[in-house]
Amino acid sequence: MKTIEFSPKGVCSRKIQISLTEDHIIRDVTFTGGCAGNTSGISKLVVGMKAEDVIDRLKGTTCGLKQTSCPDQLARALESAL
């Protein structure tokens, strides 16, 4: 099991912590800051998924007029972990 910490840029959340198995299965995601309901929901949805599938689904998601979002930052964190 590998745990990474990622500092998101351009969003309300301040930290994303991710636990991944050796075969890239997400076991846990915790956001610090951000919209609690949204980040909690995202975290629950991605547990058990392969990191590559989450990247494919979430990368490029925007929030309002921002060019990124918490889901996009999660995808970037996963990319950096792989």
Residue pairs with C-beta under 8 A, 6 or more apart in sequence:
1 19
1 20
1 21
1 22
1 27
2 19
2 20
2 21
2 22
2 81
3 17
3 18
3 19
3 20
4 17
4 18
4 20
4 77
4 80
4 81
5 15
5 16
5 17
6 15
6 16
6 17
6 18
6 73
6 76
6 77
6 80
6 81
7 14
7 15
8 14
8 15
8 16
8 68
8 70
8 73
8 76
8 77
9 68
9 73
10 66
10 67
10 68
10 73
11 34
11 63
11 66
11 68
11 69
11 70
11 73
12 33
12 34
12 35
12 70
13 31
13 32
13 33
13 34
13 39
13 70
13 73
14 32
14 33
14 34
15 31
15 32
15 33
16 29
16 30
16 31
16 32
16 70
16 73
16 74
16 77
17 28
17 29
17 30
17 32
18 26
18 28
18 29
18 30
18 74
18 77
18 78
18 81
19 26
19 27
19 28
19 29
20 26
20 27
20 51
20 78
20 81
21 27
23 50
24 50
24 51
24 52
24 82
25 48
25 49
25 50
25 51
26 46
26 47
26 48
26 49
26 50
26 51
26 54
26 78
27 47
28 43
28 47
29 42
29 43
29 46
29 47
29 74
30 43
31 39
31 40
31 42
31 43
31 70
34 70
35 70
38 70
39 70
42 58
42 70
42 71
42 74
46 54
46 74
51 78
51 81
51 82
52 82
54 74
54 75
54 78
55 75
55 78
55 79
57 75
58 71
58 72
58 74
58 75
59 72
59 75
59 76
59 79
60 72
60 75
61 68
61 69
61 71
61 72
61 75
62 68
62 69
62 72
63 69
63 70
